[in-house]
C-alpha cells in the first residue's frame, strides 16, 4: 500500500466519524424544528392564512427531506455498503428529489403570494384564499411526484470493489452505462430545481421592491401598520429564499462541474463536496429558527402550543393576551380584519 493510499484510508476514517455526526445534529434540529412549525400552524387557527399554509408546506417538505435524505446519506459515509436493499434505494432517491423540488417551488409560491399581496393588494384578495393556496400546493406535489417517477427506474443498489473490499452503493446505474444520462439529469435538476425558480423569485421581488420604494400600494385604505406588516412578512420570505439560494449554490456548482467538466479528485476537493452537502442539508433545519427570531406571531402561537402542556405558561400567556387586547382597544385602525389576519406570520 502506497503513502497516498494510506492517506486516503485515514481520510475515509475521519469522514466516517465527522460527517455522520454533523448529519446527526442536522437531523435532530430539522426534525424538532419542522415538527414545531407544523404544530404551530395547525394548532393555532389565527395562523391559518395563505402565507402560513405555504410555510406549513415548506416545513413538511423539509421534514420529509430530513427524514429520507439525511440519515441514509449519513449511512453512506459511515459504512462502506448500502444496507437497506434495492427497493429502499429507489424510494429514498425518489423522495430526496421530490422533496428538494417541493421546497424550491414552495418558495416560488411564497414569493408569488407576497408579490400579489404587495403589488396587487386589493385585486388579488379574491385569489389569495386558503382554498386556492391549498389547491396550488397539492398540484405542485402531484406534478413534482409524477415528473420524478423515472428515478424509480434509474437508481439501484450497485456492488463494487475498493482496495479488494466488497462494497455497495445506491447509484444511478443508467448514468454508469451512459454519461450523457447523468449530464441530462443534473442539467435538468440545476435548471428546474435552482436557476429557473430562483430567477422567477428574483423577478417578483424586483417588482415588489419597485412598488415598495414608492410607498403604499394603490387600491384602498391601508393603514401604515398594515403596510409595515406586509413589509415584515416580505422581508422574512426574502431571507428564507436567500438562505436557500446560498445553502444550495456550492453543491449545485460542484455537481455541474462534475458532470459537464472536470472536478479534481484529491482529498481537499472531496472534502469541499462533503462540506457543500452538509450546507445544503442544513437549509432544511434553519427556517424554524428564522421564524422564531423574526416573527412575533410565530412565537406567540408557539407559546399557545406549549400552553397545552404547562399550566404556568397558559397563565402567563393569558395575562399577556389580556394586556394586549386592552392596548389594542385604545388604538384606531382603518384596516379590515381580513387584511390584518393575512399578515399574521
C-alpha positions in Angstrom: 0.0 0.0 0.0 1.4 3.4 -1.0 1.6 6.5 1.1 -1.2 8.0 -1.0 -3.4 5.0 -0.3 -2.8 5.3 3.5 -3.8 9.0 3.4 -7.0 8.1 1.6 -7.8 5.4 4.2 -7.1 7.9 7.0 -9.3 10.5 5.4 -12.1 7.9 5.0 -11.9 7.1 8.7 -12.2 10.8 9.6 -15.2 11.2 7.3 -16.9 8.1 8.7 -16.9 9.8 12.2 -17.2 13.5 11.4 -19.8 13.7 8.6 -22.4 11.3 10.3 -22.0 13.4 13.5 -22.8 16.6 11.6 -25.7 15.0 9.8 -27.0 13.7 13.2 -27.1 17.3 14.5 -28.8 18.5 11.3 -31.3 15.6 11.6 -32.3 16.4 15.2 -32.6 20.2 14.6 -34.6 19.7 11.4 -36.8 17.0 12.9 -37.7 19.0 16.0 -37.8 22.4 14.3 -40.1 21.5 11.4 -42.4 19.5 13.6 -42.8 22.5 15.9 -43.6 24.7 12.8 -46.2 22.2 11.7 -47.8 22.0 15.2 -47.9 25.8 15.5 -49.6 26.4 12.1 -52.1 23.6 12.5 -52.7 24.2 16.2 -53.4 28.0 16.1 -56.4 29.0 13.9 -55.1 32.6 13.8 -52.1 31.3 11.8 -54.2 29.8 9.0 -53.7 32.2 6.1 -52.2 31.9 2.6 -48.6 32.6 3.7 -48.7 30.2 6.7 -50.2 27.4 4.6 -47.1 27.8 2.4 -44.8 27.9 5.4 -46.6 24.7 6.6 -45.9 23.1 3.2 -42.3 24.1 3.3 -41.9 22.6 6.8 -43.5 19.4 5.6 -41.1 19.3 2.5 -38.1 20.0 4.7 -39.2 17.4 7.3 -39.5 14.7 4.6 -36.2 15.7 3.2 -34.6 15.4 6.6 -36.2 12.0 7.2 -35.5 10.5 3.8 -32.2 12.1 2.9 -30.0 12.9 5.9 -29.9 9.5 7.8 -29.4 7.5 4.6 -26.7 9.8 3.2 -25.0 9.7 6.6 -25.0 5.8 6.5 -23.3 6.0 3.1 -20.4 7.9 4.8 -20.4 5.7 8.0 -20.4 2.3 6.4 -19.0 1.1 3.1 -22.1 -0.6 1.8 -25.8 0.1 1.2 -27.7 -2.0 3.9 -31.3 -1.0 3.1 -31.9 -3.1 -0.1 -32.7 -2.2 -3.7 -36.3 -1.1 -3.3 -35.5 1.3 -0.5 -32.6 2.7 -2.6 -35.2 3.7 -5.3 -37.6 5.1 -2.7 -35.0 7.2 -0.9 -33.6 8.8 -4.1 -37.1 9.4 -5.4 -38.1 11.2 -2.2 -34.9 13.2 -1.9 -35.5 14.7 -5.4 -39.3 15.2 -4.8 -38.7 17.0 -1.5 -35.9 19.2 -2.9 -38.2 20.3 -5.8 -41.1 20.7 -3.4 -39.0 23.0 -1.2 -37.9 25.3 -4.0 -41.3 25.6 -5.7 -42.9 26.3 -2.3 -40.5 29.3 -2.2 -41.8 30.3 -5.6 -45.4 30.1 -4.4 -44.5 32.1 -1.3 -42.9 34.7 -3.4 -45.9 34.8 -5.7 -48.1 35.2 -2.7 -46.0 38.1 -1.4 -46.0 39.7 -4.9 -49.8 39.6 -5.1 -50.1 40.9 -1.6 -47.8 43.8 -2.1 -48.3 44.8 -5.8 -51.9 43.8 -6.3 -53.2 44.0 -2.7 -56.9 44.6 -3.3 -57.4 42.8 -6.7 -55.6 39.7 -5.5 -57.8 39.2 -2.4 -60.3 37.0 -4.3 -57.5 34.7 -5.5 -55.3 34.7 -2.3 -57.6 32.3 -0.4 -56.7 29.4 1.8 -58.6 27.1 -0.7 -56.7 28.3 -3.7 -53.4 28.1 -1.9 -54.1 24.5 -0.8 -55.0 23.6 -4.4 -51.8 25.1 -5.6 -49.8 23.2 -3.0 -51.5 19.9 -3.9 -50.9 20.4 -7.6 -47.3 21.2 -7.0 -46.8 18.0 -5.2 -48.6 16.0 -7.8 -46.7 17.4 -10.7 -43.3 17.0 -9.0 -44.1 13.5 -7.9 -45.2 12.4 -11.4 -42.2 14.1 -13.1 -39.7 12.3 -10.9 -41.1 8.8 -11.5 -38.2 7.9 -13.9 -35.9 8.0 -10.9 -37.5 4.8 -9.6 -36.1 3.0 -12.6 -32.7 4.7 -12.7 -31.4 4.0 -9.2 -30.3 0.6 -7.9 -28.0 -0.9 -5.3 -24.7 -1.2 -7.1 -21.9 -3.6 -5.9 -18.2 -2.7 -6.5 -14.7 -3.3 -5.0 -12.4 -0.8 -3.2 -8.9 -1.9 -2.2 -10.1 -5.5 -2.6 -13.0 -4.9 -0.3 -16.5 -5.7 -1.5 -18.8 -2.6 -1.2 -22.1 -1.4 -2.5 -23.8 2.0 -3.0 -27.2 3.4 -4.1 -26.3 4.8 -7.5 -27.9 6.0 -10.8 -27.0 2.9 -12.8 -28.2 4.5 -16.1 -25.5 7.2 -15.6 -22.9 4.4 -15.2 -23.9 3.0 -18.6 -24.1 6.4 -20.4 -22.5 9.5 -19.0 -24.9 11.7 -21.1 -27.8 10.4 -18.9 -26.0 11.9 -15.8 -25.4 15.2 -17.7 -29.1 15.4 -18.7 -30.3 14.5 -15.2 -28.2 17.1 -13.3 -28.7 19.6 -16.1 -32.5 19.4 -15.6 -32.1 19.5 -11.8 -29.8 22.5 -11.9 -32.2 24.3 -14.3 -35.6 23.4 -12.9 -34.5 22.9 -9.3 -32.4 26.0 -8.9 -31.8 28.6 -11.7 -35.4 28.9 -13.1 -37.3 29.0 -9.9 -34.9 31.4 -8.2 -34.9 33.5 -11.4 -38.7 33.8 -11.1 -38.4 34.7 -7.5 -35.9 37.4 -8.3 -38.2 38.9 -10.9 -41.1 39.0 -8.5 -39.1 40.6 -5.7 -37.7 43.1 -8.1 -41.2 44.2 -9.0 -42.1 44.2 -5.3 -39.1 46.3 -4.4 -40.0 48.8 -7.1 -43.5 49.1 -5.7 -42.4 49.4 -2.0 -39.9 52.1 -2.9 -42.9 54.2 -4.0 -44.7 53.7 -0.7 -48.2 52.4 -0.1 -49.6 50.3 -2.8 -52.7 51.7 -4.7 -56.1 50.3 -4.3 -57.6 51.0 -0.9 -57.4 52.4 2.6 -54.4 50.6 4.1 -53.0 51.8 7.4 -49.3 52.4 8.0 -49.3 49.4 10.3 -50.8 47.2 7.5 -48.0 48.3 5.1 -45.4 47.7 7.8 -46.8 44.2 8.4 -46.6 43.4 4.7 -43.0 44.5 4.7 -42.2 42.4 7.7 -43.6 39.3 6.1 -42.0 40.1 2.8 -38.6 40.6 4.5 -38.9 37.2 6.2 -39.7 35.4 3.0 -36.8 37.1 1.2 -34.4 35.9 4.0 -35.8 32.3 3.6 -35.2 32.4 -0.2 -31.7 33.9 0.1 -30.7 31.3 2.6 -32.0 28.6 0.3 -30.0 30.0 -2.6 -26.8 30.4 -0.6 -27.0 26.9 1.0 -27.6 25.1 -2.2 -25.3 27.1 -4.5 -22.0 25.3 -3.7 -23.3 21.7 -4.2 -25.2 22.8 -7.3 -22.0 24.3 -8.8 -19.9 21.2 -7.9 -22.4 18.8 -9.4 -22.5 20.8 -12.6 -18.7 20.8 -12.8 -18.6 17.1 -12.2 -21.0 16.3 -15.0 -20.0 18.9 -17.6 -16.3 19.5 -16.8 -13.5 18.0 -14.7 -13.7 18.1 -10.9 -10.5 17.4 -9.0 -10.4 14.1 -7.0 -7.9 14.9 -4.4 -8.8 15.0 -0.7 -9.3 18.7 -0.4 -12.0 18.8 -3.2 -13.7 15.7 -1.9 -13.9 17.4 1.5 -15.2 20.5 -0.1 -18.0 18.5 -1.7 -18.9 16.9 1.6 -19.0 20.3 3.3 -21.3 21.6 0.5 -23.6 18.6 1.1 -23.7 19.5 4.7 -24.5 23.1 3.9 -27.4 22.1 1.6 -28.9 19.7 4.1 -28.6 22.3 6.8 -31.0 24.5 4.9 -33.8 22.2 5.9 -33.3 23.0 9.6 -32.7 26.8 9.6 -36.2 28.0 8.7 -37.8 27.2 12.0 -35.0 29.2 13.7 -35.7 32.1 11.4 -39.4 32.1 12.2 -38.6 32.1 15.9 -36.3 35.2 15.6 -38.3 37.2 13.0 -41.9 36.6 13.8 -43.6 37.7 17.0 -46.8 36.0 15.8 -45.0 32.7 15.5 -43.5 33.0 19.0 -47.0 33.8 20.3 -48.5 30.8 18.6 -45.7 28.6 19.8 -46.5 29.7 23.4 -50.1 28.7 22.8 -49.0 25.2 21.8 -46.9 25.0 24.9 -50.0 26.0 26.9 -51.4 22.5 26.3 -48.6 21.1 28.4 -47.9 23.8 31.1 -50.5 25.5 33.3 -48.0 28.2 34.2 -47.3 29.1 30.6 -51.0 29.1 30.0 -51.5 31.6 32.8 -48.7 33.9 31.6 -49.9 33.8 28.0 -53.4 34.6 29.1 -52.2 37.6 31.1 -50.1 38.9 28.2 -53.0 38.4 25.8 -55.4 40.3 28.1 -53.0 43.2 28.3 -52.6 43.2 24.5 -56.3 43.3 24.0 -56.7 46.2 26.3 -53.9 48.1 24.5 -55.4 47.3 21.1 -58.8 48.7 22.1 -57.1 52.1 22.6 -55.8 52.2 19.0 -57.7 53.4 15.9 -57.4 51.2 12.9 -58.6 51.7 9.3 -57.7 48.2 8.0 -60.3 45.5 7.6 -59.8 42.4 9.7 -59.0 40.2 6.7 -56.1 42.4 5.8 -54.8 42.3 9.3 -55.1 38.5 9.5 -53.3 37.8 6.2 -50.1 39.3 7.7 -50.1 37.0 10.7 -46.8 35.2 10.2 
